């Protein structure tokens, strides 16, 4: 898609596709591919796309930067607004978040504030192979969350979203074109109107994933689409169960609850380049009592917006502080408001005053480096069950810190060994470092290459564990190791003790000279990757084939007589549940019924979707447990 195309609200695209005749719907995918490659003419706030000699589509985004009304997308052809040009251009635009309408932060209080807080700290859920879920109370919460039956409107919205997701799963990527995506968008909008925010968010991620994979976009992976489709099906299945946990309903991201007075200290900045066409920066801050918060500035604009936002003014406070200074300074906030995902609001009643920050060696920031990685990651995203992805996302917002010594480069990652707290010579885990974001306009990759060029370099790192790769950390910022003047970083004074790897570019002068470092001993034996080496790849391949090729691709091994081979191989090495799930999935995919005229037809699509969902949840939870084990000594 063209970076000049603005994000479009889901309901606008869905309505445009719904207005097409069946003949035009058959031509929609080809038209989307054609018009997505047409240059976009920018004239002030308007975006113009020439679709032929007599047709031009004009998009006029609102104050939020997104097209949120049908009247903001017009075509000059005679069939407009029910024309192929308008529907195709809208389908080629990024999918906007549903809360892009311009509005001030919504602050909820009283009983609503208590409910929002309960949703944000709801119980986790543990999935099992038979699909059951057991609620586990979060420490500090008085018991498990109350369960409430959904309304008829909510149940209808959840069922419609399940049906649309099942259809996309059965079709596979090649057949899940603009029409199938519009059905998901329409159902996601109905889910939002019904208050099913978690299901709505999962559906939007599935649509973005389908578009990215179909267009072979560099930022999209099949594994991400599999994970998003798994979450969508799991969420809608739980919603249609009797009295689901409130965590499956979710909460609106624009709902902010009062938090009172806060003093926060900047940790680092993180660039954001989203598949929705949005870009910006998120600054991570920590309060005096060790709680994590974020200050975000994300708007339409993609990579260019992410670069410019590095020094953009922070919306909180007097307007004299930018994100670069906040990441190295602090704020004293009165009347603070907080969303369920830890984002600080900038409503009218919020007042913030810049205060001097703290270094990584004092106060709550020093506590980041006081625990070994095995303890820090034990409560992080790798420890969250796949059956509760909302909890995993909340935990992923909390970064971890550690002291490392660089070992060297190997393949696509940098090897580093943990320096355990309590002594500079105590060594711990051997871990892998990967760029937090691979976009070429960001400095992550270049900075990691620079660090890898100095084996023996000791440094302090703040980053996020990768929950899908063995002992892998994605660093966001680095700083010098305290009490080390020879083998650590030498950063400029204006950086105030750390470098944000997405923005600040490390140069040779920032590194110690090679003769000051110990003689490299060569790369040590790299620990095996249990996810890559486990025979679960047989089940993973089938789960991914189901998404990439559809139901027919999954049924093919059963028709060719290959089903028993993979199942037997899994059984031989002890993965009996995986073997059973693989057999069940291929059996359901190949199951056929006959209509009243004796013609062959596909069997119950729900049974096939449940078989795929059970296999996908088991696979993800098992692989997550294998990854978690790699963080232990």
N, C-alpha and C positions, 0 to 999 in steps of 0.2 A: 504494500500500500504506500501511497505517496505521503511523505511526512507533512505536506502542507494540508492534507485533508483533516478537518476537525473531528473530534469525537462526536458520536451521535447517540442519543438516548435510545435504549433498547426498544421502547414502545414505538418510536418513530420509524425505525427500520422495519419492525414487525408489521406495522400497519401498511407501509408501502408495499411490502411483498404480498400481504394478504389481499391488496387491491388489484393484483395482476390476474389476468385470465389464465386458464390452464395452459394455453398455447404459449403465452409469454413466460410462464414459469419454467418451461422446458428450455428456454433460451437464456435464463437468468445467469447461470454459472459462467457461460461463455462471455456474456456482456460484462460481468464483474471483472473477469480477467482482462478484458479489453480496456475498459474505462479506468481500471486501477493503474494502467501504464500510461495514461494520457497526462501530459503536463497540466498542472494546476496553476491557473492565473490568479494571483493575489491582488485584489484591489481594495485597500483599506480593510474593512472587516469582512468583506465578501471573498468567497472562494469560488471560482468559475471553472467548470469542466466542460470542454467542447465535446459533444457526443455525436457529431455529424454536421452536415451542412445546415440543417434546420433545427437543431436541438442543442441547447446549452443548459446545463444544470447549475444553478446558483445557490450556494450554501451561505447563510448568514448566521453565524453562531451568536448566541446571546452573551450576556455579561460574564457567564461562567467559562466562556471559551468553547462551549459545546452546543450542538444543535439539539434543543430540547422540545421544540414545537414543530408540528408538521408544516406550518406556514414559513418556517425558516429554510425550507428546501423546496425550490420551485424549478420547473422545467419549462422551456419555451415551446415544446412540441404540442401538437394538437390533442394528443391523448392525455396530457398532464391533467391532474396529478397521478392518474393510474397508468403511468407509462413505464416502459422498461428502463429508460435512461435514468429516471429518478430513483427507482428501486435499486438499480445496479450500483449507482454512485454511492447511495447510502449504505449498501451492503459492503462496499469497498472501504468505507470509513472505519476507524477504530470504534470499538464499543465503549461508550462512556459509562462511568459509574452512575448508578441510579441517583446518587445524592449530589449531582453537579449543578442543580438549580441554585441560583444565587440566593443565599439566605444567611442570616447571622447564626452563630452557634446556638443551638437549641439547648437551653439549660433546664433540666428537670429537677424538681425538688420534692420534698415530702415523701409520700409513699412511692412515687415513681422513681425517685432517686434510690430508694432502698431496693426496688426491684431491679434497676439497672446494675447496681452493685452486685446483687445476687447473681445476675446473668453473667457478669464478667468474671466472677469467682466461683462459677458453678462446678459441680462435681465432674471429675473425669470419668471416662467410660472405657471399659476393657472389652474388646471384641473377642469372640471365640469362634471356632470353626463352624459351629452350628448356628452362628448368627446372633446368639444371645448377647446381651449387654448387662454388665453388672456395674451399678453406680458406686463410686468410691468417694466418700466425703473428703473435701479439701481440708487440710489442717487449718484450724482457726475458724471454720464455719460451723455453726450449730446444727449438725445433722446434715442430711441430704436435702437437696432442693425439693420444694413441693412440686408435685406433678399435676398438671391441669389438662383436661381434655380440650382438644382444639374445637373451634367452631366449625359449622358446616362449610362456611366459606373457606376457611383455612384448609380443611380436609380436601375440598374440591381443588384448591390451588396446588396442594401437595401431590394429589393424584395426577393432575394434568402435567405437572413437571416430571413426575416419574414416567408417564407415558412418552413424553417427548425425549427424555433421556434414553429410555429403552429403545426407541426408534433409531436414535443416533448410534447407539451401541450395535444394534443389529445391522445397520447399514454399513458401518465402517467409514473410514476417512474418505475414500473415493466417492461414496454416494451421499455423504453428509454435506451437501452443498448449501447454497444460500437459502433454499426453501426450508431444509431441516434446521438450519441455524435460526431462521426467523421463527420457527415454532418454539425453539428453546427460548428465544428472546421474548416472545409473547407470553409464554408460561412463566418466565422469570418475572416479568412485570406484574402479572397476576399474583405471584407469590409475594412480591413486595407490597402490593396494595393490601394483601391479607396479613401482612406483618411477619412473613416468613423470611427474615433477612438473610439467614445463613444459607438457606436453599437458593435464594436469589443470587447471592454472591458466587456460589459454586457454579450455577448455570452460566453466569457471565464469563467465568474463567474457562468453562468448557468451550463456549463459542469462540473466545479469543484463541484458545489452543487449536481448535479445528481450523480456523482461518490461518493461523501461523504455520501449522504443519502442511496444510494444503498448498500454501504459497511458498513453502520451503524457506521460511524466514529463519535467519540465523539464530534469533533469540528464542526459538521454540524447540522443544524436544518431545519426542513421543512419550517418554516416561512421565513428563509433566502432565500431558493430556490424560494419560492413564490415571494418574493420581487425582486429577480434578474430576474425571468422570466417576471414579470410585467414590469420592466424597459426595458428589451430587446424588448418586443412587443410594448411598448409605443414609444420607440426611433425609431424603424423601421417604425412604423405607421406614425410618424411625418416626417420622412425623405422622405417618398413617397408622402407626401402632397405637394401642390404647394408652392414653395419658402419657405422652412422651416427656422426657426430661426437658426442662426449659432451655437447656444448653443447645438442643437441636433447633429451637426456634431462632435463637440469636437475637441481636439488638441492632438498632440503626446506628450507623457510625457517626451520625450527626448528633446523637444524644449525649450531652455532657452533664455530668453531675457535679455539684459543688464540692470543692476539695479544701477550701480555706486558704491558709497561708502556707507557703512553701519556700524553701531555700534550695536551689538546685545548682549543681556544678557541671559544667560542660565536660564531656568525655571525648567525643569525636564527631565528625560530619560524615554522612554517607550519601553519595549521589544516588538519585533514583531516575531510571529510564524505564518506563512501563510500556507494556504492549498496547496499552490504551491510547498511546500518543501523548501521554503526560510525562513531564520531567520536572526535576527539582532536587531538593536536598532535604534530608532528615538529620537533625542534630540530636544526638543521644545525650541525655543528662541524667544525673543521679542526685537524689535528695540526701539530706543529712542522715536519714535513717536507712539508706541503702536501697531505696526503691527506684526503679528505672522509669523514665518518662521520655517522650520525644517531642520535639518542636519541628513541625513539618512546614515546608513551602513547596507544594507540588501543584503545578498547573499545566495546561496544554502547552506543548512545545518540544517534547522529546529531548534528544541529546543536547541541543543548543540551550534549552531551558535549564537542564541539569548543570551545564557549565556556568551559566550566568548566575544561577542561584547560589553558587558557592560563597559569594559576598553580598547576597541580597539582605535587605533589612529584615530583622526579625519582627513578626507582627505583634509580639508581646511588648509591652512597656512603652517607653517614650519615643521609640523609633530611632534611637541613636546607636543601637547595637545591631551588628550584622551576624550572620551565621558563623563566619570565620572567627570572630571575637567570642561569640557565645561558646563555641567548642573548646575555647581555652580560658573562658571566664565563668561567670555565674549570674544568677538572677535571684532577686528576692521578690516573690510573687504574692500579692494579696488578692483575695477573691478568686483564686484559681479554680478553673473548671477542668474536668478530666473525662475523656471518653473511655469506653470499656477496653480499648486496646492501648491505653496509656498515653494518648496524645493530649497535650496541654492545649486548651481552647484559648481563643483570643476574643472573647465576647466583650461587650461594652463595660461590664463591671470589673474586668480584669485589669489590675495595675501591676507593673513590674519595673523594678529598678536594677540596673546593672550593678554587680558587685564583683570584687576581685575573685578570680577562680582559684582552684587548688591544683597543685601538681599531682602527678600520679603516685607520689610517694607519701601523701598525707591524707588524713580523713577517710571518707567513704571510698575514695578512689584507690587508696592503698589497700583496702580490704579486697579489691578485685584480685590481687596477686598473692593473697595470703593462703590460698588453698591449692592443693595439687589438682591437676586437670581431671584426675579420676573422680574427685569429689565435685568439681564444678560442673562437669558434663553430666554427672549422675542425676542432677535435677534440671537439666536443660532439655532442648528439643528432642534429643535422641532418646529421652526417657518417656516422652509422651506417647500414648498408644495411638496407632493409626485410626482406630475407631473414634477418636476425638480430635480431629484435625484442628478444631478451633483452639483447643488447649495448646497444641503444638505451635500454632502461630503466635499465641500470646507468650509462650516460653521463648520463642525465637527472638522476640524483641529484647530479651535480656542478654546482653553480651557477656563474655567471660574474658578474663585476663590471665596471662601467664608470662613467665620469663623463659626465653629460649636461647639456644645456641645453634646457629646455622650450620648444617652439615654439608649441604651441596644440592645440586639440581639433579633430578631423575625424571625422565620423560616429561610430562606436562606439569610437574609440581616441584616444590622445594621441600627438601627434607630438613627437619629441625628436631633437636632433642630438648625435652623439657628440663629446665633447671629447677629442682624442687625447692620450695621455700625452706629456709633455715640454714642454707649454706650454698655458696656460689659453686662448689664443686660437686654437689649432689645432682646426679642426672636421673631423669625419669623416662617417660615415654618417648619413643621416636614417632613423630607425627608428620603429616603431609600438610603443606600450605598451598592453597589454590587462590587465584584472584577472586575477590568478592563479586566482581562484575567484569565480564570480558569485553565490554564495548571499547573499540579502539580510541574513542575520544576521551576515555578516562585513563587515569594513571596507574590503576591497579597492577596490570600485567607488567608494565615497564618497571615499576618499583620492585616487584618481586624478583624480576631478573637481576636488578641491581643488588638486592640483598643476597641472592644466590651466588653472586660473584665473589663474595667474601666468606668462605668457609671459616668457622671459628668466631664469627661475629656474634656477640651477645646483645640481646635486645629485649625489650618489654613489648608485649603484643596485646592488643584488644581486638577480639574478633568474634565470629559466630561459628559454632561447630556445624559441619555439614551432616545432616541426619541420614544421608543416603550413601555415604562413603566411609570406608574404614579409617578411623583416627585422622580425620581431615578437618582442618581449621581454615576458615576464610577470613583473613585479617582485614580490619578496617583502619587501624592506626597502629603506629609503632613509636616507641620512645627509647631513650638510652637507659641502660641498666644502672641503678643507683650504685654509688661507690665504685665505679669502674671508669677510669679515665683513658684506658688504652685500647680495649677490645670492644668498645660499644659505639653507638652512634654519636655524631658530633653535629647537632642540629643548630640552626641559627637561633639567636636569642628571641627574635620576634615570633618564632613558632612556639615559644613557651613550653618546651619540653616534650612535644610529640608532633608527628607528621600524620596528616590524614591521607591515607594511601590513594584515595580516589581523586584528590585534588593536588596535594603537595608533591612535587616531583623530586625524588632523591637524586643527588648528583655525587660524583666521586668525592667531592670535598666533604660530604656529610658522612663518609665512611672512614674507618681507621685505615691507615696504610697497610698494605699486605704484609710487610715485615714485622708489624706489631702483633700480628695474629699467630697463633700456633701453627706449626706445619700440618697441612691437611693429611689425615690418615686414610683418606679414601672413603668411599661410600660404604656404610655398614650393610649387613644383610637386611633387606627390606622385609618387614613382617608381611605375611601372606594376607591377602584380602579375602575374608571368609565369604563375602557376598559374591565376589567374582568366581571363587573356586568351588562354592557349594553347588551340588547338582540341582539346586532349585532353579537353575537357569531353564530347565525343561518346562517347568510350570510358568516361569516368567515369560518365556517365549510365547506360550499359548495365550496368556493373558494379554500380551501386547499385540499379538496377531488378531485377536478378537477386535481390538480397537482399530488397528490399521487396515484390516481386510474385511471385517464384518463377520457375520454369523457363518456364512458359507465357507470362509477360510478356516474357521475353527472346525467345521464338520468334515473337512477334507481328509484329515488323518484317520478318522473313523471309517470313511468310505474306502480308504486305501489299505486298511488293516494295520496301520501303524500305531493305533492307540495303545495297544498293550505294551509296546516296546518302551515308551517313555515311562509309563506307569510302573512297569517291572523294574526299570533302572532306578527309579526313586525308592521303590520298596526295598531293593537290595541293600541300599545304604541307610535304611532306617526312617526315611521320610514317608511313612505310611499314609498320614493324613494328606500330604501333598499328592500322593498317587491316587487316593480316593477322589480328591477334588478334581484332579485332571481328568479322570475317567468320567466323573459326573458332568463336567463341562462339555467334553466332546460328545457325550451321549445326548445331552439336551440340545446341543447345536445340530445334531443329525436327526433328531426326532421329527417325524413328519406325521401329519394327520391327513384326512381326506374330507372334502366337503360333500354335500348331499348328492353331487353329480359324480363322485368318485375321483375328482381331480386332487392331485397332491397339493398340500398347502403346509405352511410352517405351523408347528405346534405352538402352544402357549408361549408368547414372547416373554411373559413375566417369569416363567420358570427358568428360561435361559438366562435372563438378566440376574435372577437370584443366584444361579449357579456361578455366573461370572463374578458377581459381587463377593460371594463367599470365598472364592479362590483368590480374588484380588486382595481382600482384607487379610486373609491368612498369610499370603505371600509377603505383603508389606510389613505386617507385624513381626513375622519371623525374621525377615531381613533386617528390620530395625533392631531386633534383639541381638543379632549377630554383630551389627555395627557398634551397638552399645558395649558389647564385650571387648571390643578392640581398644576402648578407652581405659580399661582396667590394667593394672600392672601384670 
